[in-house]
Amino acid sequence: SEGKATGIMLFGVIPIQQNSRFVRAQTAAIKSKDGDALINTQVQENWFWAWVLSGYTTTVSGDVVKLKKTQ
């Protein structure tokens, strides 16, 4: 499974969804397969820029597992 999330640095000093992008990417990967956890995880990061901002896209991939429920 794979999940992506992007954060932006506006004017190089104002973070917009920067700090949570790793968690958001992991959550998206897990939810895409309706699982509970991610194993064999890999993280990749790409960046882009424009005149007033820099963006960072984090991609998290791995094997989604469903945890056994106990009664």
Residue frames as qw, qx, qy, qz and C-alpha x, y, z in Angstrom:
[[0.000, 0.890, 0.457, 0.000, 0.00, 0.00, 0.00],
 [0.429, 0.143, 0.013, 0.892, 1.06, 3.60, -0.47],
 [0.104, -0.890, -0.428, 0.118, 0.02, 6.96, 0.95],
 [0.442, 0.317, 0.038, 0.839, 1.14, 10.50, 0.15],
 [0.214, -0.885, -0.359, 0.207, 0.93, 13.84, 1.92],
 [0.469, 0.503, 0.041, 0.725, 2.28, 17.29, 1.10],
 [0.363, -0.774, -0.271, 0.443, 3.41, 20.17, 3.28],
 [0.411, 0.744, 0.131, 0.511, 4.36, 23.70, 2.22],
 [0.456, -0.469, -0.179, 0.735, 6.76, 26.32, 3.51],
 [0.241, 0.883, 0.331, 0.231, 5.37, 29.72, 2.54],
 [0.094, 0.939, -0.221, 0.246, 8.05, 32.40, 2.14],
 [0.588, 0.354, -0.626, 0.371, 10.48, 29.89, 3.65],
 [0.027, 0.228, -0.645, 0.729, 9.24, 30.53, 7.20],
 [0.618, -0.040, 0.267, -0.739, 5.49, 29.76, 7.43],
 [0.033, -0.076, 0.990, 0.114, 4.83, 25.99, 7.64],
 [0.685, 0.080, -0.002, -0.724, 1.51, 24.76, 6.25],
 [0.969, -0.028, 0.060, -0.237, 0.76, 21.10, 7.12],
 [0.399, 0.644, -0.639, 0.133, 4.52, 20.44, 7.33],
 [0.220, -0.432, 0.779, -0.398, 4.79, 18.73, 10.70],
 [0.720, 0.045, 0.550, -0.420, 1.95, 16.26, 10.16],
 [0.627, 0.496, -0.400, -0.448, 2.79, 15.06, 6.64],
 [0.186, 0.300, -0.935, 0.037, 4.53, 11.84, 7.73],
 [0.313, 0.146, 0.804, -0.484, 1.60, 10.81, 9.92],
 [0.605, 0.472, 0.118, -0.630, -0.94, 11.76, 7.23],
 [0.488, 0.467, -0.657, -0.333, 0.93, 9.70, 4.60],
 [0.038, 0.135, -0.970, 0.197, 1.13, 6.67, 6.90],
 [0.437, 0.280, 0.607, -0.601, -2.55, 6.94, 7.82],
 [0.610, 0.496, -0.185, -0.590, -3.52, 7.18, 4.15],
 [0.346, 0.361, -0.850, -0.161, -1.51, 4.05, 3.33],
 [0.113, 0.033, 0.924, -0.363, -3.12, 2.05, 6.14],
 [0.486, 0.395, 0.422, -0.655, -6.67, 3.24, 5.39],
 [0.468, 0.442, -0.478, -0.598, -6.33, 2.48, 1.68],
 [0.466, 0.101, -0.870, -0.125, -6.31, -1.25, 2.50],
 [0.690, -0.509, -0.127, -0.498, -8.60, -1.03, 5.57],
 [0.746, 0.021, -0.567, 0.348, -5.85, -2.24, 7.89],
 [0.572, -0.801, -0.168, 0.049, -4.51, -1.45, 11.34],
 [0.482, -0.714, 0.342, 0.376, -0.73, -1.16, 10.92],
 [0.634, 0.734, -0.242, -0.040, 2.04, -0.86, 8.35],
 [0.757, -0.441, 0.402, 0.266, 5.11, -3.14, 8.23],
 [0.669, 0.126, 0.428, 0.595, 8.13, -3.25, 5.89],
 [0.118, 0.934, 0.249, -0.228, 7.83, 0.51, 5.66],
 [0.555, 0.131, 0.232, 0.788, 9.65, 2.70, 3.16],
 [0.006, 0.876, 0.254, -0.410, 9.65, 6.50, 3.15],
 [0.515, 0.267, 0.342, 0.740, 10.43, 8.68, 0.15],
 [0.032, -0.806, -0.267, 0.527, 10.43, 12.47, 0.00],
 [0.454, 0.427, 0.387, 0.680, 10.30, 14.77, -3.03],
 [0.118, -0.656, -0.258, 0.700, 10.33, 18.53, -3.06],
 [0.366, 0.605, 0.443, 0.551, 9.29, 21.32, -5.38],
 [0.229, -0.487, -0.220, 0.813, 9.48, 25.09, -5.29],
 [0.250, 0.782, 0.432, 0.373, 7.83, 28.18, -6.73],
 [0.208, 0.644, -0.103, 0.729, 8.45, 31.89, -6.27],
 [0.341, -0.588, 0.276, -0.680, 6.97, 32.15, -2.77],
 [0.826, -0.332, 0.305, -0.337, 6.85, 28.58, -1.49],
 [0.208, 0.379, -0.900, -0.063, 8.61, 25.25, -1.21],
 [0.859, -0.139, 0.015, -0.493, 6.63, 22.02, -1.07],
 [0.043, -0.381, 0.918, -0.102, 7.59, 18.64, 0.32],
 [0.846, -0.019, -0.206, -0.491, 5.71, 15.46, -0.61],
 [0.271, -0.383, 0.858, -0.208, 6.22, 12.41, 1.57],
 [0.792, 0.085, -0.441, -0.413, 5.34, 8.95, 0.25],
 [0.412, -0.357, 0.778, -0.313, 5.02, 6.08, 2.73],
 [0.781, 0.161, -0.455, -0.397, 4.66, 2.54, 1.43],
 [0.137, -0.326, 0.890, -0.287, 4.64, -0.90, 2.99],
 [0.368, -0.204, -0.884, -0.205, 2.58, -3.97, 3.79],
 [0.481, -0.352, 0.147, -0.789, -0.72, -3.31, 5.57],
 [0.305, -0.077, -0.938, 0.149, -1.74, -5.78, 8.25],
 [0.580, -0.518, -0.211, -0.592, -4.96, -6.29, 10.18],
 [0.040, -0.347, 0.780, -0.519, -4.45, -6.90, 13.90],
 [0.441, -0.277, -0.848, -0.101, -6.23, -9.82, 15.48],
 [0.428, -0.512, 0.099, -0.738, -9.01, -8.81, 17.85],
 [0.269, -0.024, -0.904, 0.331, -9.16, -10.57, 21.21],
 [0.485, -0.566, -0.430, -0.509, -12.35, -11.04, 23.14]]
